[in-house]
C-alpha cells in the first residue's frame, strides 16, 4: 500500500504516465450540435474525474470554458480532458464542429492517435463530417462512431447507423443495439451483439449485465450475424471464415481479439449507442476506447528533420529517445500568460529542462521562422482550463507548459543539443477579411500586442497591414471565427471598430498621350527651373513600369534625367484619377529645358510629376481591379448553384472537372474580381450547406466596367 502511494506521488497524483502503452489519445469529431462536448462531460463524470457533469447551456462544461464558447453555446476551441479507466489514461480531445474552427479540429487530429466520430441520432451528419472521414482514411487513422442523443423523441438509432454505412462504408457496424424500457420509448439498456448479453441501466451506472429476454433474441441474432462476418473478414486467421460458414461457433474471446485488432489498425469501425444524459453506454464506450483504440506505440509518428532540413531517422514512441514534441495549441491567459498544449512524440519532457523551440514554414501566415533556447518551467496536465502540475510527460502523452517566450502553435520542441523540426500540419487558408482599427491612439499599442498574441496561437488567423488602403486586415475562417477573434481582442481591454474592407485598386492610361511639365519659380533670390516633355504609352496588363529617354542635344542635362523618373514614379504612387497607384505604363522623356543656376534635382522631380499629370488628362485614365483565380471545391449537386453565383459576381468560369481526391465532388475554376470575393467565404458556405471550400490566388488586373467605376472608387478609396 505504501509503495502504491509512493508511485502515485511520483507520477503527480496519477496524472502522469510512465508507459506510452497506458495512454490513449482520442479526438472527438462531428458536426456542430452532435453532442461532443456533452459526451466528454458525461465520460468525465462516469470515470470519476469530475463529481458532476456540467451543461453546455449553463456554460459549466470542462471543455467549453472560453467566454466566446459560453456566449455562442458551441465549442470554439480545442480542449483536452484526460480521464482514467481500467488503469489507462485517455486524453479526450474535444474539437469544434463548426467549419469556421477547422484549424482547431486539425490540431486535434495532429495530437490524436484515433478518432471518435460523434453522430446525432436526431440530426444525422453534415457533408463536412463525411469529408473528414475520408481525410482520416487517407492517413489510416483508426475510427469508431458514437451515436448520441438516443433519449430524444426523434432519435432513430437504426437510421443513424444506415446513414453512417451509406457515407462511411460497409465496415461500419454496431456492436450494441439500444434496448427500450418498459414504456416502449426510452432507452433503458444495450444489447451486446458479440457477447449476446444485455446491459441494463435501469439502476444507473455501472450497467447490470444479464441474459437477454426472449423478445430481444431475434434482433440480436440478425445483427450479430452481420457483425461477425464483418469481424471475420478482417481477421488474420484465413480459416476463420470457412469455419464460421461451416457452422462452427466461434469463441467470443477470438471475436473480441480480432475486433480490437481490426479497429486499432483502422480496418473496422464499430458503432456504439450512447446517451450522455441518462448514462446509457458510457461504460461500454470507455471500455471500447481503452481496449480497441491503439496506444501511441502503435501509431505512425510525423516525419522529423534537422533544423536545416537534413533527414533524420524515423521517430519511435520511446520515453528514452530523443526529445521531440509539438505545440498543438497556444492560448494567452491573463493570469499565467502563454499556455501551450504540447504532444510529446519522443523522449520525456521535464520541468526546468532547457529545450530548443523551433518554428519554420509558416512565414506566409505571419509566423516568421524562429529558433530559441528556453527553459521549461512547470508541466501541467490540462483539464479544460484547469492546470494540474505533473513531474514529467513521456512520449505519447499530452501536457501543458506556461510562460514560454517564443512557442507558437505548430512549433517543435526538442533537445537543446540536438534541435529537430517537425513539418507543420496542413492548415486551411483564411479567406474572410475583417478590417479593424483602434478607436483611439491610446488603444493602438494594446491592439498591436493583443493581435500578436492571437496570431501566435491561431495559424488560421492571418494579419495583413495593407500599405495601399492603410487598413489593418484580419483574415479569418468565417463570421463565427471573426466574432471570437474580435471578442478576445475586446476582452483584452482594446477599444476597436470594424470597417468595410477596401480592395487595393490600380489606375492606368488606356491610350498614348504626351505631357508637358513646367516648374519655374523665383523666391528669395533662389529660383527653381525645370521643364520636361514626355510621351506616355500603356503597357499590357502586368507590364509594370518602363522609363526611357530620347533627349537630343542635352536639353535636359544627363544628371537630371533620373530626377524626372523619380518624379514620375512618385506621381504614379500618388495616383492620377482617384489616388490609387498607376501601373502598366511606359514613359519616355523626349525634351525639356534647364537653367544653369536655378535647375535642381527637386525641380525636375516636380516637373516630371506635372508632366505625367498633364498626360493623364489626354490618356483616358481607367480604374483597374485585381482579379483572382478561384478554385471552388463543392459537392456535385451544388455545382449549378455555384456557377450561377460566380456569374453574378462578374466571374468568368474557366471550367469544371471531377475532384480527383473525393468522389461526388467537383472543382470549379473561375476568374473573379477581388472586390466580389470579400464576403464569398460565408456565402459559399451558405450556398453549399457548409460543404464548399475554395482557394484563391492573384491572377491579374482588369479594367473596371464603366458603370461600376464610380461605385468602386467610393467603396474602396484609399484611407
C-alpha positions as CSV (number, residue, x, y, z in Angstrom):
1,X,0.0,0.0,0.0
2,X,2.9,2.3,0.9
3,X,4.6,1.5,-2.5
4,X,1.4,2.4,-4.4
5,X,1.2,5.7,-2.6
6,X,4.8,6.4,-3.5
7,X,4.2,5.5,-7.1
8,X,1.2,7.8,-7.2
9,X,3.2,10.7,-5.7
10,X,6.0,10.1,-8.3
11,X,3.5,10.5,-11.1
12,X,1.8,13.6,-9.9
13,X,-1.1,12.0,-8.2
14,X,-1.7,9.6,-11.1
15,X,-1.9,12.3,-13.7
16,X,1.5,11.4,-15.3
17,X,2.1,8.1,-17.0
18,X,5.4,6.3,-17.3
19,X,4.5,3.8,-20.1
20,X,3.2,5.0,-23.5
21,X,1.2,1.8,-23.7
22,X,-1.0,3.1,-21.0
23,X,-2.2,6.1,-23.0
24,X,-5.0,6.6,-25.5
25,X,-5.3,9.9,-27.4
26,X,-8.8,10.2,-28.8
27,X,-10.1,13.2,-30.8
28,X,-13.9,13.6,-30.9
29,X,-15.1,15.0,-34.2
30,X,-18.5,15.6,-35.7
31,X,-20.8,18.4,-36.8
32,X,-21.8,21.2,-34.5
33,X,-24.6,20.2,-32.1
34,X,-23.9,16.4,-32.4
35,X,-23.1,16.3,-28.6
36,X,-19.3,16.0,-28.5
37,X,-18.8,18.3,-25.5
38,X,-21.8,16.9,-23.6
39,X,-20.4,13.4,-24.2
40,X,-16.9,14.3,-22.9
41,X,-18.6,15.8,-19.8
42,X,-20.5,12.6,-19.2
43,X,-17.4,10.5,-19.7
44,X,-15.5,12.6,-17.2
45,X,-18.3,12.2,-14.7
46,X,-18.7,8.5,-15.3
47,X,-15.0,7.9,-14.8
48,X,-15.0,9.9,-11.6
49,X,-12.7,12.6,-13.0
50,X,-15.3,15.2,-12.1
51,X,-18.0,15.0,-9.5
52,X,-20.9,16.2,-11.6
53,X,-21.4,16.7,-15.3
54,X,-21.8,20.4,-16.4
55,X,-24.1,21.8,-19.0
56,X,-23.4,23.5,-22.4
57,X,-26.5,25.6,-21.9
58,X,-25.3,26.8,-18.5
59,X,-21.8,27.3,-19.6
60,X,-20.4,25.0,-16.9
61,X,-18.7,22.3,-19.0
62,X,-15.0,21.5,-18.6
63,X,-14.2,21.9,-22.3
64,X,-16.2,24.9,-23.2
65,X,-14.6,27.3,-20.8
66,X,-13.8,30.0,-23.3
67,X,-16.2,33.0,-22.8
68,X,-16.9,33.0,-26.5
69,X,-17.9,29.3,-26.3
70,X,-20.3,30.1,-23.5
71,X,-21.8,33.0,-25.4
72,X,-22.2,31.1,-28.7
73,X,-23.3,27.9,-27.0
74,X,-20.9,25.9,-29.0
75,X,-17.2,24.9,-28.9
76,X,-14.8,27.4,-30.5
77,X,-11.5,25.8,-29.5
78,X,-9.7,22.5,-29.0
79,X,-9.9,21.3,-25.4
80,X,-8.1,18.5,-23.6
81,X,-9.8,16.4,-21.0
82,X,-7.9,13.4,-19.6
83,X,-9.5,10.6,-17.6
84,X,-8.5,7.2,-16.3
85,X,-10.3,4.0,-17.0
86,X,-9.1,0.5,-16.1
87,X,-5.6,1.9,-15.4
88,X,-5.3,3.6,-18.8
89,X,-5.1,7.4,-19.3
90,X,-7.4,8.5,-22.0
91,X,-6.7,12.0,-23.3
92,X,-10.1,13.1,-24.8
93,X,-9.7,16.0,-27.3
94,X,-12.9,17.9,-27.8
95,X,-13.0,19.8,-31.1
96,X,-15.4,22.4,-32.5
97,X,-17.8,21.1,-35.1
98,X,-18.4,24.4,-36.8
99,X,-16.5,24.9,-40.1
100,X,-15.0,28.2,-39.0
101,X,-12.9,26.5,-36.4
102,X,-11.4,23.8,-38.6
103,X,-7.9,24.9,-37.5
104,X,-8.7,23.7,-34.0
105,X,-10.0,20.4,-35.5
106,X,-6.8,19.9,-37.4
107,X,-4.8,20.5,-34.3
108,X,-6.8,17.8,-32.5
109,X,-6.2,15.3,-35.3
110,X,-2.5,16.0,-35.1
111,X,-2.4,15.3,-31.4
112,X,-4.6,12.1,-31.5
113,X,-4.0,8.5,-32.4
114,X,-7.6,7.7,-33.1
115,X,-10.9,9.5,-33.9
116,X,-14.3,9.1,-32.4
117,X,-17.0,10.3,-34.8
118,X,-20.0,11.6,-32.9
119,X,-23.2,11.4,-34.9
120,X,-26.5,12.6,-33.6
121,X,-29.4,10.1,-33.7
122,X,-31.6,13.2,-34.3
123,X,-29.8,15.3,-36.9
124,X,-27.6,12.9,-38.7
125,X,-24.4,14.5,-40.0
126,X,-23.2,17.2,-42.4
127,X,-21.1,16.9,-45.5
128,X,-18.0,18.2,-43.8
129,X,-18.1,15.2,-41.4
130,X,-18.3,12.9,-44.4
131,X,-15.3,14.6,-45.9
132,X,-13.4,14.3,-42.7
133,X,-13.9,10.6,-42.6
134,X,-12.2,10.3,-46.0
135,X,-9.4,12.5,-44.7
136,X,-8.9,10.2,-41.7
137,X,-9.0,7.2,-44.0
138,X,-6.2,8.7,-46.2
139,X,-3.8,8.7,-43.3
140,X,-5.1,5.4,-41.8
141,X,-6.4,6.9,-38.5
142,X,-8.5,4.4,-36.6
143,X,-12.1,5.4,-36.2
144,X,-15.2,4.5,-34.3
145,X,-18.7,6.0,-34.2
146,X,-20.7,7.1,-31.2
147,X,-24.4,7.7,-31.9
148,X,-25.7,10.2,-29.4
149,X,-29.0,11.8,-28.2
150,X,-30.8,8.4,-28.1
151,X,-33.1,9.9,-25.4
152,X,-34.6,12.5,-27.8
153,X,-38.1,11.8,-29.0
154,X,-36.9,11.9,-32.7
155,X,-33.8,9.9,-32.1
156,X,-33.5,7.0,-34.5
157,X,-30.5,4.7,-34.0
158,X,-31.2,2.4,-36.9
159,X,-31.4,5.4,-39.3
160,X,-28.2,6.9,-37.9
161,X,-26.4,3.5,-38.5
162,X,-27.8,3.3,-42.0
163,X,-26.6,6.8,-42.7
164,X,-23.2,6.0,-41.4
165,X,-23.0,2.9,-43.6
166,X,-24.1,4.9,-46.7
167,X,-21.5,7.6,-46.0
168,X,-18.6,5.8,-44.3
169,X,-18.9,2.3,-45.9
170,X,-19.9,-1.2,-45.1
171,X,-17.3,-1.9,-42.4
172,X,-19.3,0.4,-40.1
173,X,-21.3,-1.9,-37.9
174,X,-22.9,-1.6,-34.4
175,X,-21.5,-3.6,-31.5
176,X,-24.7,-2.9,-29.5
177,X,-28.3,-2.2,-30.1
178,X,-30.4,0.1,-27.9
179,X,-33.0,-1.7,-25.7
180,X,-36.2,0.2,-25.0
181,X,-37.6,0.5,-21.5
182,X,-41.0,-0.7,-20.2
183,X,-42.6,2.5,-21.6
184,X,-41.5,1.5,-25.1
185,X,-39.9,4.8,-25.8
186,X,-37.0,5.5,-23.5
187,X,-33.6,3.6,-23.9
188,X,-33.1,1.6,-20.8
189,X,-30.1,-0.5,-21.9
190,X,-28.0,-2.0,-24.6
191,X,-28.0,-5.4,-26.2
192,X,-24.4,-6.7,-26.8
193,X,-24.1,-8.5,-30.2
194,X,-20.7,-10.2,-29.6
195,X,-21.5,-11.4,-26.1
196,X,-25.2,-11.8,-26.5
197,X,-25.7,-10.1,-23.2
198,X,-28.0,-7.3,-22.1
199,X,-26.6,-4.2,-20.3
200,X,-29.4,-2.9,-18.1
201,X,-29.0,0.8,-17.0
202,X,-32.3,0.9,-15.1
203,X,-30.4,1.3,-11.8
204,X,-27.8,3.6,-13.3
205,X,-24.1,3.1,-13.8
206,X,-22.5,0.6,-13.9
207,X,-24.9,-1.4,-16.0
208,X,-26.3,-4.7,-14.7
209,X,-25.3,-7.5,-17.2
210,X,-27.8,-10.3,-17.7
211,X,-29.2,-12.7,-20.3
212,X,-31.4,-11.2,-22.9
213,X,-35.2,-11.5,-22.8
214,X,-36.7,-13.9,-25.4
215,X,-38.2,-10.9,-27.4
216,X,-34.7,-9.5,-27.8
217,X,-33.1,-12.6,-29.3
218,X,-34.3,-12.2,-32.9
219,X,-32.9,-8.7,-33.2
220,X,-29.6,-9.7,-31.6
221,X,-29.1,-12.8,-33.7
222,X,-29.9,-11.0,-37.0
223,X,-27.5,-8.1,-36.3
224,X,-24.9,-10.4,-34.8
225,X,-24.5,-12.5,-38.0
226,X,-23.7,-9.4,-40.0
227,X,-21.2,-8.1,-37.3
228,X,-19.4,-11.5,-37.0
229,X,-19.0,-11.7,-40.8
230,X,-17.5,-8.2,-40.8
231,X,-15.1,-9.0,-38.0
232,X,-14.0,-12.3,-39.5
233,X,-13.4,-10.7,-42.9
234,X,-10.7,-8.6,-41.2
235,X,-9.2,-11.4,-39.3
236,X,-5.7,-12.6,-39.9
237,X,-6.8,-16.2,-39.5
238,X,-7.9,-17.1,-43.0
239,X,-9.5,-20.3,-41.9
240,X,-12.0,-18.5,-39.6
241,X,-14.5,-17.6,-42.3
242,X,-14.6,-21.2,-43.6
243,X,-15.1,-22.5,-40.1
244,X,-17.9,-19.9,-39.4
245,X,-19.7,-20.7,-42.7
246,X,-19.5,-24.4,-41.9
247,X,-21.5,-23.7,-38.7
248,X,-18.7,-23.7,-36.2
249,X,-19.4,-21.5,-33.1
250,X,-16.5,-19.0,-33.0
251,X,-15.3,-18.4,-29.4
252,X,-16.2,-14.9,-28.1
253,X,-12.6,-14.3,-27.0
254,X,-11.4,-14.8,-30.5
255,X,-14.0,-12.5,-31.9
256,X,-13.2,-9.8,-29.4
257,X,-9.5,-10.1,-30.1
258,X,-9.9,-9.9,-33.8
259,X,-12.3,-7.0,-33.4
260,X,-9.9,-5.0,-31.3
261,X,-7.0,-5.6,-33.7
262,X,-9.1,-4.6,-36.7
263,X,-10.2,-1.4,-35.0
264,X,-6.7,-0.5,-33.9
265,X,-5.4,-0.9,-37.4
266,X,-8.2,1.2,-39.0
267,X,-9.9,-1.6,-40.9
268,X,-13.1,-1.9,-38.9
269,X,-15.3,0.8,-37.4
270,X,-17.6,-0.1,-34.5
271,X,-20.8,1.9,-33.8
272,X,-21.7,2.4,-30.2
273,X,-25.0,3.8,-29.0
274,X,-24.6,6.2,-26.1
275,X,-26.8,8.6,-24.1
276,X,-24.9,11.3,-22.2
277,X,-28.0,12.4,-20.3
278,X,-29.0,9.0,-18.9
279,X,-25.6,7.3,-18.8
280,X,-26.6,4.5,-21.2
281,X,-23.5,3.2,-22.9
282,X,-20.9,5.4,-21.2
283,X,-19.1,2.5,-19.5
284,X,-19.2,0.4,-22.7
285,X,-17.8,3.3,-24.7
286,X,-15.0,3.8,-22.1
287,X,-14.2,0.0,-22.4
288,X,-14.0,0.3,-26.2
289,X,-11.7,3.4,-26.1
290,X,-9.3,1.6,-23.9
291,X,-9.4,-1.9,-25.4
292,X,-9.9,-1.2,-29.2
293,X,-8.1,2.1,-29.9
294,X,-4.3,2.0,-30.3
295,X,-1.8,3.3,-27.9
296,X,0.8,5.9,-29.1
297,X,3.2,2.9,-29.6
298,X,1.0,1.7,-32.5
299,X,0.6,5.0,-34.3
300,X,2.9,6.3,-37.1
301,X,4.7,9.5,-36.0
302,X,5.4,12.6,-38.0
303,X,8.5,12.9,-40.2
304,X,11.3,14.8,-38.4
305,X,14.3,16.6,-39.9
306,X,17.1,18.7,-38.6
307,X,16.5,22.4,-38.4
308,X,18.5,22.7,-41.7
309,X,16.1,20.2,-43.3
310,X,18.7,17.4,-43.2
311,X,17.0,13.9,-43.0
312,X,16.8,12.2,-39.6
313,X,15.8,8.6,-38.7
314,X,12.1,8.0,-38.1
315,X,10.8,8.7,-34.7
316,X,9.7,6.0,-32.3
317,X,7.5,6.5,-29.3
318,X,10.3,5.9,-26.8
319,X,10.4,7.7,-23.5
320,X,14.2,7.3,-23.6
321,X,14.5,8.5,-27.2
322,X,15.5,12.0,-28.4
323,X,13.1,14.7,-27.2
324,X,10.6,15.7,-29.9
325,X,7.3,17.4,-29.0
326,X,4.9,19.8,-30.8
327,X,2.8,22.7,-29.7
328,X,-0.7,21.9,-30.9
329,X,-2.5,24.9,-29.4
330,X,-1.5,28.2,-27.8
331,X,-3.6,30.5,-25.7
332,X,-2.9,33.5,-23.6
333,X,-4.3,33.5,-20.1
334,X,-4.5,36.9,-18.3
335,X,-3.1,35.3,-15.1
336,X,-0.5,32.8,-16.2
337,X,0.4,34.2,-19.7
338,X,1.0,32.0,-22.7
339,X,-0.2,28.4,-22.3
340,X,0.9,25.8,-24.8
341,X,-0.8,22.4,-25.2
342,X,2.0,20.0,-26.2
343,X,2.0,16.5,-27.7
344,X,5.2,14.6,-26.8
345,X,6.1,12.3,-29.7
346,X,9.5,11.0,-28.4
347,X,11.6,11.3,-25.3
348,X,10.4,12.7,-22.0
349,X,9.7,16.4,-21.2
350,X,10.6,17.5,-17.7
351,X,10.3,20.7,-15.7
352,X,13.4,23.1,-15.7
353,X,14.7,21.4,-18.8
354,X,16.4,23.6,-21.4
355,X,14.9,22.9,-24.8
356,X,15.1,24.3,-28.3
357,X,11.9,25.8,-29.7
358,X,11.8,25.9,-33.5
359,X,9.1,27.2,-35.9
360,X,9.6,27.1,-39.7
361,X,7.4,27.1,-42.7
362,X,4.6,29.5,-41.6
363,X,6.1,32.8,-42.7
364,X,3.3,33.4,-45.2
365,X,0.8,33.2,-42.3
366,X,2.6,35.9,-40.3
367,X,4.8,33.5,-38.3
368,X,8.4,34.2,-39.3
369,X,10.9,31.4,-38.9
370,X,12.3,31.4,-35.4
371,X,14.6,29.4,-33.2
372,X,15.2,29.9,-29.5
373,X,16.5,28.0,-26.4
374,X,14.2,28.2,-23.4
375,X,14.0,26.7,-20.0
376,X,10.7,24.8,-19.4
377,X,9.1,25.9,-16.2
378,X,6.4,23.7,-14.7
379,X,4.5,21.0,-16.6
380,X,0.8,20.5,-16.2
381,X,-1.9,18.1,-17.1
382,X,-4.8,20.2,-18.5
383,X,-8.4,19.5,-17.7
384,X,-10.1,22.2,-19.7
385,X,-8.9,25.4,-18.2
386,X,-7.6,23.8,-15.0
387,X,-3.9,23.1,-14.9
388,X,-2.7,20.3,-12.6
389,X,1.0,20.1,-12.1
390,X,2.9,16.9,-13.2
391,X,6.5,15.9,-12.8
392,X,7.1,14.8,-16.4
393,X,5.4,13.9,-19.7
394,X,6.5,10.8,-21.6
395,X,6.4,10.0,-25.3
396,X,2.7,9.7,-26.4
397,X,1.3,11.9,-23.7
398,X,-0.2,15.5,-23.7
399,X,0.8,18.2,-21.3
400,X,0.7,22.0,-21.0
401,X,3.6,24.4,-20.5
402,X,3.3,28.0,-19.5
403,X,5.1,31.3,-19.8
404,X,7.1,30.4,-22.9
405,X,8.5,33.4,-24.6
406,X,8.5,32.2,-28.2
407,X,6.5,29.0,-28.6
408,X,3.7,29.2,-31.1
409,X,1.1,26.7,-32.4
410,X,2.9,24.3,-34.8
411,X,6.4,24.8,-33.2
412,X,8.7,21.9,-32.5
413,X,10.2,21.4,-29.0
414,X,13.4,19.3,-29.0
415,X,16.7,18.9,-27.1
416,X,19.0,22.0,-27.0
417,X,22.0,20.0,-28.1
418,X,20.1,18.2,-31.0
419,X,17.4,20.6,-32.3
420,X,14.9,18.9,-34.6
421,X,11.9,20.1,-36.7
422,X,8.5,18.6,-37.5
423,X,6.9,19.9,-40.7
424,X,3.8,21.9,-39.8
425,X,0.5,20.2,-40.5
426,X,-1.7,21.4,-43.3
427,X,-3.8,24.4,-42.3
428,X,-6.7,25.9,-44.3
429,X,-6.3,29.4,-45.8
430,X,-8.3,32.1,-44.0
431,X,-10.5,33.8,-46.7
432,X,-12.8,36.2,-44.9
433,X,-11.2,39.7,-44.4
434,X,-12.2,41.9,-41.5
435,X,-10.7,45.4,-41.2
436,X,-10.1,46.6,-37.7
437,X,-9.0,49.9,-36.3
438,X,-8.2,51.1,-32.8
439,X,-10.8,53.5,-31.5
440,X,-8.1,55.9,-30.2
441,X,-4.4,56.4,-30.3
442,X,-4.2,55.0,-26.7
443,X,-5.6,51.7,-28.0
444,X,-3.2,51.3,-30.9
445,X,-0.4,49.7,-28.8
446,X,-2.7,47.5,-26.9
447,X,-4.3,46.4,-30.2
448,X,-0.9,45.5,-31.7
449,X,0.1,43.5,-28.6
450,X,-3.1,41.5,-28.5
451,X,-3.1,40.8,-32.2
452,X,0.4,39.4,-31.9
453,X,-0.7,37.1,-29.2
454,X,-3.7,35.9,-31.1
455,X,-1.8,35.3,-34.3
456,X,0.9,33.4,-32.4
457,X,-1.8,31.0,-31.2
458,X,-4.0,30.6,-34.2
459,X,-2.5,29.5,-37.5
460,X,-5.8,30.1,-39.2
461,X,-5.7,33.8,-38.4
462,X,-3.6,36.0,-40.7
463,X,-2.8,39.7,-40.1
464,X,-2.2,42.0,-43.0
465,X,-1.3,45.6,-43.0
466,X,-2.2,46.9,-46.4
467,X,0.1,49.8,-47.4
468,X,-2.3,50.9,-50.2
469,X,-5.6,51.0,-48.3
470,X,-3.9,51.8,-45.0
471,X,-6.1,49.2,-43.3
472,X,-5.2,46.5,-40.7
473,X,-7.0,43.4,-42.0
474,X,-7.6,40.2,-40.1
475,X,-8.1,37.2,-42.4
476,X,-10.5,34.8,-40.6
477,X,-12.1,31.4,-41.5
478,X,-15.6,32.8,-41.3
479,X,-18.0,35.1,-39.4
480,X,-18.1,32.9,-36.2
481,X,-14.3,32.8,-36.2
482,X,-14.2,36.6,-36.7
483,X,-16.6,37.1,-33.8
484,X,-14.4,35.1,-31.5
485,X,-11.3,37.0,-32.5
486,X,-12.9,40.4,-32.0
487,X,-14.3,39.3,-28.7
488,X,-10.9,38.2,-27.5
489,X,-9.4,41.5,-28.6
490,X,-12.0,43.5,-26.7
491,X,-11.8,41.3,-23.6
492,X,-8.1,42.2,-23.5
493,X,-9.1,45.8,-22.9
494,X,-8.9,47.1,-26.5
495,X,-11.4,49.5,-27.8
496,X,-11.7,48.9,-31.6
497,X,-14.0,49.3,-34.5
498,X,-14.5,47.3,-37.7
499,X,-14.9,49.0,-41.1
500,X,-15.6,47.9,-44.6
501,X,-12.7,46.2,-46.3
502,X,-11.1,48.2,-49.1
503,X,-9.5,46.4,-52.0
504,X,-6.3,47.8,-53.4
505,X,-7.3,49.1,-56.8
506,X,-4.9,50.5,-59.5
507,X,-5.0,53.1,-62.3
508,X,-3.6,53.2,-65.8
509,X,-3.8,55.1,-69.0
510,X,-5.6,53.5,-71.9
511,X,-4.3,55.4,-74.9
512,X,-0.9,57.1,-75.8
513,X,-0.5,60.7,-74.8
514,X,2.0,63.5,-74.4
515,X,2.6,65.6,-71.3
516,X,4.3,68.9,-70.6
517,X,5.7,69.7,-67.1
518,X,7.0,73.2,-66.3
519,X,8.2,74.2,-62.8
520,X,9.5,77.7,-62.8
521,X,9.6,79.7,-59.5
522,X,11.6,82.6,-58.1
523,X,11.6,83.0,-54.3
524,X,14.1,84.8,-52.0
525,X,16.8,85.0,-54.6
526,X,16.7,81.2,-55.2
527,X,15.0,80.1,-58.4
528,X,13.6,76.7,-59.4
529,X,13.6,75.9,-63.1
530,X,12.7,72.7,-64.8
531,X,10.8,71.9,-68.0
532,X,10.3,68.4,-69.5
533,X,8.2,66.8,-72.2
534,X,7.2,63.2,-72.0
535,X,5.4,60.6,-74.1
536,X,3.2,58.0,-72.3
537,X,2.0,54.7,-73.7
538,X,0.1,51.9,-71.9
539,X,1.7,48.5,-71.5
540,X,-0.1,45.1,-71.5
541,X,-1.6,44.1,-68.1
542,X,1.3,43.1,-65.8
543,X,3.8,45.1,-67.8
544,X,4.8,47.2,-64.8
545,X,6.7,50.4,-65.5
546,X,9.3,51.4,-68.0
547,X,11.2,54.6,-68.3
548,X,13.3,55.7,-71.3
549,X,14.7,58.9,-72.7
550,X,15.3,60.3,-76.2
551,X,16.6,63.7,-75.3
552,X,18.6,65.3,-78.1
553,X,21.3,67.9,-77.6
554,X,21.4,67.9,-73.9
555,X,18.1,69.8,-73.5
556,X,17.8,68.0,-70.2
557,X,21.2,67.5,-68.6
558,X,22.1,63.9,-68.0
559,X,22.3,64.4,-64.2
560,X,18.6,65.4,-64.1
561,X,17.1,62.6,-66.2
562,X,16.9,60.3,-63.1
563,X,15.2,63.2,-61.3
564,X,12.4,63.2,-63.9
565,X,12.0,59.4,-63.5
566,X,11.9,59.8,-59.7
567,X,9.1,62.5,-60.0
568,X,7.1,60.3,-62.4
569,X,7.4,57.3,-60.1
570,X,6.3,59.4,-57.1
571,X,3.2,60.7,-59.1
572,X,2.4,57.1,-60.1
573,X,2.3,56.1,-56.4
574,X,0.0,59.0,-55.6
575,X,-2.3,58.2,-58.5
576,X,-3.8,60.2,-61.3
577,X,-7.5,59.5,-61.1
578,X,-8.6,58.6,-57.6
579,X,-5.5,58.2,-55.5
580,X,-4.6,54.6,-56.5
581,X,-1.1,53.6,-57.7
582,X,-0.6,53.7,-61.5
583,X,0.6,50.6,-63.3
584,X,1.4,49.2,-66.8
585,X,2.9,52.4,-68.2
586,X,5.9,53.3,-70.4
587,X,7.1,56.9,-70.0
588,X,9.7,58.4,-72.4
589,X,11.4,61.7,-71.7
590,X,11.8,63.4,-75.1
591,X,12.6,67.1,-74.5
592,X,13.0,69.8,-71.9
593,X,14.9,72.8,-70.7
594,X,17.2,73.6,-67.8
595,X,18.8,76.7,-66.3
596,X,22.5,76.8,-65.5
597,X,21.8,78.2,-62.0
598,X,18.2,77.6,-60.9
599,X,17.7,74.0,-62.1
600,X,17.9,71.3,-59.4
601,X,17.0,67.7,-58.7
602,X,13.9,68.7,-56.8
603,X,12.8,71.0,-59.6
604,X,13.0,68.2,-62.2
605,X,11.2,65.8,-59.9
606,X,8.3,68.3,-59.7
607,X,8.4,68.8,-63.5
608,X,8.3,65.0,-64.1
609,X,5.2,64.7,-61.9
610,X,3.5,67.6,-63.6
611,X,4.2,66.2,-67.0
612,X,2.6,62.9,-66.1
613,X,-0.5,64.6,-64.7
614,X,-0.8,66.6,-67.9
615,X,-0.6,63.4,-70.0
616,X,-3.3,61.8,-67.8
617,X,-5.8,64.4,-69.0
618,X,-5.4,63.2,-72.5
619,X,-4.6,59.5,-71.9
620,X,-8.1,58.4,-70.9
621,X,-7.2,57.1,-67.4
622,X,-9.0,54.0,-66.2
623,X,-9.5,52.2,-62.9
624,X,-8.2,48.6,-62.6
625,X,-9.3,46.0,-60.1
626,X,-7.5,42.8,-59.1
627,X,-8.8,39.6,-60.5
628,X,-8.2,36.3,-58.6
629,X,-8.1,32.8,-60.0
630,X,-10.5,30.9,-57.8
631,X,-10.8,27.1,-57.4
632,X,-14.1,26.1,-55.7
633,X,-14.5,22.5,-54.3
634,X,-18.1,21.6,-53.9
635,X,-20.5,18.6,-53.9
636,X,-21.7,17.7,-57.4
637,X,-25.3,18.6,-56.7
638,X,-24.4,22.2,-55.9
639,X,-22.3,22.9,-59.0
640,X,-25.2,24.6,-60.8
641,X,-25.9,27.0,-57.9
642,X,-22.2,27.8,-57.5
643,X,-21.8,28.5,-61.3
644,X,-24.8,30.9,-61.2
645,X,-23.4,32.6,-58.1
646,X,-20.0,33.1,-59.7
647,X,-21.6,34.6,-62.8
648,X,-23.5,37.0,-60.5
649,X,-20.1,38.1,-59.2
650,X,-18.8,39.0,-62.6
651,X,-16.8,35.8,-62.7
652,X,-15.5,34.1,-65.8
653,X,-15.8,30.3,-65.4
654,X,-12.7,28.6,-66.8
655,X,-14.1,25.0,-66.4
656,X,-15.3,22.3,-64.2
657,X,-13.9,18.8,-63.5
658,X,-14.4,15.9,-61.1
659,X,-12.4,16.3,-57.9
660,X,-9.6,13.7,-58.1
661,X,-9.4,13.4,-54.3
662,X,-13.0,12.8,-53.5
663,X,-15.9,11.0,-55.2
664,X,-19.1,13.0,-55.6
665,X,-17.3,16.4,-55.6
666,X,-16.3,18.8,-58.4
667,X,-13.7,21.5,-58.9
668,X,-14.9,24.7,-60.4
669,X,-12.3,27.1,-61.7
670,X,-13.0,30.7,-62.4
671,X,-11.6,34.2,-62.5
672,X,-13.4,36.6,-60.2
673,X,-12.8,40.3,-59.3
674,X,-11.4,40.5,-55.8
675,X,-13.9,43.1,-54.9
676,X,-16.6,40.4,-55.4
677,X,-14.8,38.0,-53.1
678,X,-14.8,40.0,-49.8
679,X,-17.8,38.1,-48.5
680,X,-17.5,34.9,-50.6
681,X,-16.4,32.6,-47.7
682,X,-19.6,32.7,-45.6
683,X,-21.8,33.0,-48.7
684,X,-20.3,29.9,-50.3
685,X,-20.8,28.0,-47.0
686,X,-24.5,29.0,-47.0
687,X,-24.9,28.1,-50.7
688,X,-23.4,24.6,-50.1
689,X,-24.7,23.8,-46.6
690,X,-21.1,24.1,-45.3
691,X,-19.6,21.7,-47.7
692,X,-18.0,24.1,-50.2
693,X,-14.4,25.4,-49.9
694,X,-12.3,27.5,-52.2
695,X,-8.8,28.7,-52.8
696,X,-7.8,32.0,-54.4
697,X,-4.6,33.5,-55.8
698,X,-4.0,36.8,-57.6
699,X,-4.1,36.5,-61.4
700,X,-4.0,40.0,-62.9
701,X,-5.7,43.4,-63.1
702,X,-8.5,44.2,-65.4
703,X,-10.3,47.5,-66.2
704,X,-13.4,48.2,-64.0
705,X,-16.6,48.3,-66.1
706,X,-17.6,51.9,-66.7
707,X,-21.0,51.5,-64.9
708,X,-19.2,50.3,-61.7
709,X,-16.2,52.6,-61.7
710,X,-17.7,55.4,-59.6
711,X,-19.2,52.9,-57.1
712,X,-15.9,51.1,-56.6
713,X,-14.0,54.3,-56.4
714,X,-16.1,55.4,-53.4
715,X,-16.2,52.0,-51.7
716,X,-12.5,51.2,-51.9
717,X,-11.0,54.7,-51.7
718,X,-7.6,54.7,-50.0
719,X,-7.7,55.7,-46.4
